[in-house]
Amino acid sequence: MLDALSDDGSNVSGADDALEDLVTPAELIGKLEEAWLNEKFSPELLENKSEMVECVVEQLTHMEANLQRVRKGDVKASVHRMEIDRIRFVLSSYLRSRLQKIETFFPHVLEKEKSRADGDPSFLSPEEFAFTKEYLANTETYLKSVALKHMPPNLQTVDMLKAVPEPCLDSFVFLRVRERQENILVEPETDEQREYVVDLEEGSQHLMRYRTIAPLVSSGAVQLI
């Protein structure tokens, strides 16, 4: 269906490393759905996929243009319109999930972005980074104007990193294994228990602590569901 609405069934190219190879429209939407589910179910903000988002927006524009050329009254037109609306919903939901996490954990998101090493993937797009900085500044200004200026001098400052809770990385998530993984440390050794290590078979589904499998989510070895 997606290929039918692309310009001529041609492939889509993106600037991102994950999209630098040519992909079909269906593969592009598949990548969007994977990013959407991971972002929706992970407790922390994940690596930004701005290049993928730009490609999806461009693809939607092409699909809308091609839909205009479909003969009125054709049953295919309503089916294609439903598919366009579905893709637009997934894209909007993905961006809303990211925005909600930014507003909830904004000082920690900024700190994480500023402290990442050169060459590491960015967690924020340029637009998200500007929004987060402005959100932090506006929050601090609001707190000072309505509360802090009325407090004793020694209480007129607030550490936002301490005032705002961090994402709970120890929350449990459902996941599906895409690539077999061996010797995954589920629970470290403590005085009360021995360490717990498991193998994750491809296609299997599990309920595990997010902190344990966070690197596997980033690498694409597992998919949150």
Solvent accessible surface area in square Angstrom, and as a share of the most:
residue,aa,sasa,rsa
1,M,107,0.48
2,L,16,0.08
3,D,67,0.35
4,A,77,0.59
5,L,4,0.02
6,S,9,0.06
7,D,81,0.42
8,D,117,0.61
9,G,39,0.37
10,S,55,0.36
11,N,73,0.38
12,V,18,0.11
13,S,69,0.44
14,G,12,0.11
15,A,92,0.71
16,D,29,0.15
17,D,116,0.60
18,A,62,0.48
19,L,4,0.02
20,E,109,0.49
21,D,105,0.54
22,L,112,0.56
23,V,12,0.07
24,T,44,0.25
25,P,0,0.00
26,A,53,0.41
27,E,90,0.40
28,L,0,0.00
29,I,6,0.03
30,G,25,0.24
31,K,65,0.28
32,L,0,0.00
33,E,52,0.23
34,E,59,0.26
35,A,12,0.09
36,W,40,0.14
37,L,50,0.25
38,N,19,0.10
39,E,1,0.01
40,K,100,0.42
41,F,78,0.33
42,S,4,0.03
43,P,26,0.17
44,E,26,0.12
45,L,11,0.05
46,L,25,0.12
47,E,56,0.25
48,N,20,0.10
49,K,60,0.25
50,S,31,0.20
51,E,56,0.25
52,M,6,0.03
53,V,22,0.13
54,E,116,0.52
55,C,10,0.06
56,V,0,0.00
57,V,73,0.42
58,E,96,0.43
59,Q,6,0.03
60,L,6,0.03
61,T,82,0.48
62,H,59,0.26
63,M,0,0.00
64,E,41,0.18
65,A,50,0.39
66,N,14,0.07
67,L,18,0.09
68,Q,135,0.60
69,R,170,0.62
70,V,40,0.23
71,R,178,0.65
72,K,196,0.83
73,G,81,0.78
74,D,35,0.18
75,V,116,0.67
76,K,133,0.56
77,A,26,0.20
78,S,62,0.40
79,V,61,0.35
80,H,20,0.09
81,R,81,0.30
82,M,138,0.62
83,E,26,0.12
84,I,0,0.00
85,D,69,0.36
86,R,98,0.36
87,I,1,0.00
88,R,102,0.37
89,F,113,0.47
90,V,4,0.03
91,L,13,0.07
92,S,41,0.27
93,S,15,0.09
94,Y,3,0.01
95,L,78,0.39
96,R,135,0.49
97,S,19,0.12
98,R,4,0.01
99,L,79,0.39
100,Q,125,0.55
101,K,21,0.09
102,I,1,0.01
103,E,67,0.30
104,T,63,0.37
105,F,32,0.13
106,F,13,0.05
107,P,7,0.04
108,H,26,0.11
109,V,10,0.06
110,L,5,0.03
111,E,85,0.38
112,K,77,0.33
113,E,18,0.08
114,K,132,0.56
115,S,80,0.51
116,R,86,0.31
117,A,59,0.46
118,D,148,0.77
119,G,82,0.79
120,D,66,0.34
121,P,71,0.45
122,S,29,0.19
123,F,42,0.17
124,L,5,0.03
125,S,10,0.07
126,P,106,0.66
127,E,128,0.57
128,E,32,0.14
129,F,57,0.24
130,A,56,0.43
131,F,71,0.29
132,T,0,0.00
133,K,93,0.39
134,E,107,0.48
135,Y,69,0.26
136,L,35,0.18
137,A,52,0.40
138,N,86,0.44
139,T,35,0.20
140,E,59,0.27
141,T,87,0.50
142,Y,138,0.52
143,L,54,0.27
144,K,113,0.48
145,S,53,0.35
146,V,75,0.43
147,A,41,0.32
148,L,23,0.11
149,K,123,0.52
150,H,132,0.59
151,M,82,0.37
152,P,70,0.44
153,P,118,0.74
154,N,124,0.64
155,L,90,0.45
156,Q,66,0.29
157,T,119,0.69
158,V,59,0.34
159,D,70,0.36
160,M,16,0.07
161,L,73,0.36
162,K,176,0.74
163,A,60,0.46
164,V,18,0.11
165,P,96,0.60
166,E,123,0.55
167,P,29,0.18
168,C,82,0.49
169,L,47,0.23
170,D,59,0.31
171,S,39,0.25
172,F,115,0.48
173,V,10,0.06
174,F,117,0.49
175,L,0,0.00
176,R,95,0.35
177,V,2,0.01
178,R,104,0.38
179,E,98,0.44
180,R,109,0.40
181,Q,33,0.15
182,E,104,0.47
183,N,112,0.57
184,I,22,0.11
185,L,82,0.41
186,V,24,0.14
187,E,44,0.20
188,P,76,0.48
189,E,120,0.54
190,T,64,0.37
191,D,148,0.77
192,E,155,0.70
193,Q,80,0.36
194,R,208,0.76
195,E,96,0.43
196,Y,122,0.46
197,V,59,0.34
198,V,35,0.20
199,D,68,0.35
200,L,1,0.00
201,E,84,0.37
202,E,124,0.56
203,G,48,0.47
204,S,33,0.21
205,Q,110,0.49
206,H,53,0.24
207,L,98,0.49
208,M,13,0.06
209,R,60,0.22
210,Y,1,0.00
211,R,129,0.47
212,T,30,0.17
213,I,0,0.00
214,A,19,0.15
215,P,89,0.56
216,L,24,0.12
217,V,8,0.05
218,S,89,0.57
219,S,84,0.54
220,G,23,0.22
221,A,4,0.03
222,V,1,0.01
223,Q,11,0.05
224,L,0,0.00
225,I,50,0.25
